[in-house]
Amino acid sequence: MPPGPRLTLLIIPEEGGRTYEYKIPRVLVWVAALSGVALLVVLVMGLHAMLESKELARRVEHLQRDKDILVEEVQRVDQLEVILNGLQASNAQLRRITAEAVGLSDSESLTRSPRVGEQLISVVDRLRYGRLRTVPTLTPVRATTPDYEGEVLVYRPPAGSLVRATAAGRVVATSMAPDGDHHLRLDHGNGLFTEYAGLSMSTIEDGQYVQKGQPLGLSHPWLGVRFTLIEDGQQRRPEIGELWL
């Protein structure tokens, strides 16, 4: 590009003929170049704005969809709340019916049925306040008919049968006799304990909390599984089909 305020543009035909020469001011060239760059920038910005507009429209659509889903969930929560209130009312009625079935009521003294005639505060408390998971209502060994040895239930299942917790509680004692007989003691609260003996192995440790029906170990090959129910320091006779088991 020669120095000077103008640029020379030559147009020469290939097959000869007249040659055209144009003198173009350099400022005009710069203006044209800047205009082209500005036009390109405007096009890029317009394209970017169009893409952003489409993205915003897509986000608005998703937000509207999420809003509709949220409204449906709120309606479901309201329906579940109504159902829950109904279940709570039914639960309270069921507790009253259960208490009446075992001869208990708010106005009566907290006593056992006439068959035993002793106080049963812990069981009444569990029935009234819904802590039924801590009431021993499961048999420690399934599909086995027990025998009584005094106040102790004795099960004689096949060797290696699963022994489970009759109620939720905390393991407060574990021991093992020389013949491999494992002894376990669970605290269910309010002075209620259960003891398990005749296990060839134990799967729990002292201080561990167990849930109702949780495996405690396996039955001994020749020793029967012995289950003892203790309340307020005294052994109770678990009655199958009654409140216990």
N, C-alpha and C positions, 0 to 999 in steps of 0.2 A: 504494500500500500504506500504510494508515494506521499511525501510530506506535503502539507498544504491544507487549505480549508475545504477542498473539493476532492471527490473521487471520480475517476473516469471509468465509464462503462462502455465497452466496445461490443457491438453485435456484428459478427462476421458470418455471412451465409456460407454453407459448406460448398455449394456449387458456384461460388463466385457471385458477383453482383455488388450492389452498393453496400458499403460498410457504414454502420451507424455508430455515432459516438455521442455519449451523453455525459455531461458534467453534473454530478450529484453532490450537493453540499454534505459534508461529513456529519453535520448536526442532524440532518434529515435521516441519515443511516442509523445514527444512535437512537433517534426517536422511534424509528421503525423497530429496531431491535428491542428497545425497552417496552414498546407496545406489545410485541410478540411475547416477551417474558411475562408481562402483566396479564395478558390474555391466558397464557398457560397456567399461571398461578390461580386466576379466577376459575378456570375449568377444573383444576385440581380441588380447589376449595368447594366448588359446587358438587363435585363427585363425592367428596368426603361428607358434606352436609346431607346429601341424599342417602348415603349409607348409614349415617347416624340416625336419620329420620326413620329408616326402615328398622334399625335396631331398637330405637325407642318404641316404635309401634309394636314390635315383638314383645318387648318387656311389659308394655302396658297390657297386652293380651294375656301374658303369663300372670301378671299381678291380678287381673280381673278373674282369671281362672282360680288363682289361689284364694282370692276373696270369696268366691262362690263355695270353694271347698271348706274354708273356715266357717262360713255361715252354716253349712250343713253340719260341721262338727259341733258347733255351738248348739244347734238344735238337737243333735244326738246327746250331747252332755245334759241338756235340759230334760230330755226324755229319760236318760239314765238316772238323773237325780230323782225324778218322780218315781221310777221303779225302785230305787234304793230306799226312798222313804217308805214305800209300800212293803219292801222286804224287812226293813227295821221294825215296822209295826207287826208284821207277821212273826218275826223272830221273838219280839216281846210276848206276843200271844202264845207262841210255842213254848217259851220258857215257863209261862204260867201254867200251861197244860201239863208240861213235864213235871213241874213241881207238885201239881195236884195229883199226878199219876203216882208219885212216890210218897204221897201223904204229907207234902210240905206246902206252906203258905206263909205270907208275910206276917200274918197275925198269930201263927202257931209257933210253938217253941221249936228250936232246931234239934229235933230228935230223930232217931231211926224209926223204922216201922216197929209195931209191937213185937215182931218176931225177935228183934234184938234188944230194943229198948235202951240204946245208948246214944249219946250225942254224936252228931256227924257234921260238925261245923264246916269242915273243909269242903266236903262234897256239896253242901247247900250253897256255900259261897261260889263254887264253880258253876253250879246250875244257874244261879241268879245272875252272875256277871259274865257269863259266856266263855269262861276259860275251860271249856270242855276238852280241849286238847290235852290238858294236864290231868284228866280223869282216866284211870286205867280201864279202858273199855275194849281193848284189843287182847286177844290171847297171845302169849309169847311164842307159841308154836302152832302153826296152822295144821288143819286136817288131822288133829290128834285128840283123842278123848282122854282127859286127865283123870287121875285118882287123887283122893285126899289122904294125906298123912298128917292127921291133926288139923292145923290151920294152914298147911302147906299144900299147894297144888303140884302134883308130880306128873310130868308128861314123859312119855317114852317113845320119842320119834325115831326114825332111822338115823344112823350115825351121819353126822355132817349136815343135819337139818338146820335151817336158818332160825335163829332166835332173835326176836325183835322186841323193841321197847313197847310196853303196853300203853305208855303215855309220854308226853314231852316232859323233860326234866334235865337235871344236871347230875353227872356222875360224881359221887362223893367218896366212893371206896371201890378199889379193885384188889383182888388177891388171887393167889393160885396155890392149891394144895399140892403135896408131894406126888399125888397120883395124876396131876395135870388137870384137876378140877378147878375151873376159873369161877370166882365169885364176884358179882357186881352188885352195887347198891346205887339206886337213883333217888334223888330228892325231887319231889314234884311240888313242893311248897305247902305251907299251912300244916306242917307236921305230917305230911303224907310221903311215905317211902315205899319203894318196891325193891325186892332182892331177887337175883337170878343166880342159880348155881347149876352145875352139871354142864358146863361149856368146855369144849376141848380147846377153844381159842377165843380170844376177845379182839374186837376191832375198835375198841374205844379206850380212852385214857381218863385218868383222874382229872376232874375239873371241866371235862368236855360237856357241852350242851348237846342233847340229842332230841330229835323230833319224834313225834308219835309214829310208830311203825318202822323206825330206823333200825337196821340190823345191828345187833350187839355182838354177835359171834355165831359159832357153830356148836351143835350139840355134841356131847361126849359119846364115844362109841358104845359104852356099856352103862354109864351113869345116866339116870333120868334127869331131865331138866326140871329143877325145883323152883317154883315161883312163890314168893312170900309177899304179902301185903301188910304194911305196918302203918298205923295211924296213931299219933299221939303216944308213941312209944310202945304200943300194944299190937300184937299180931291180930289181923282181921281175917275172917274166913271168906275168901272170894267166892261169891255165889254166881255160878254161870246162869245167865238169863236174867239176873237181877241188875241192880245198879252197877255193881262191879263186874267187869268182863261180860 
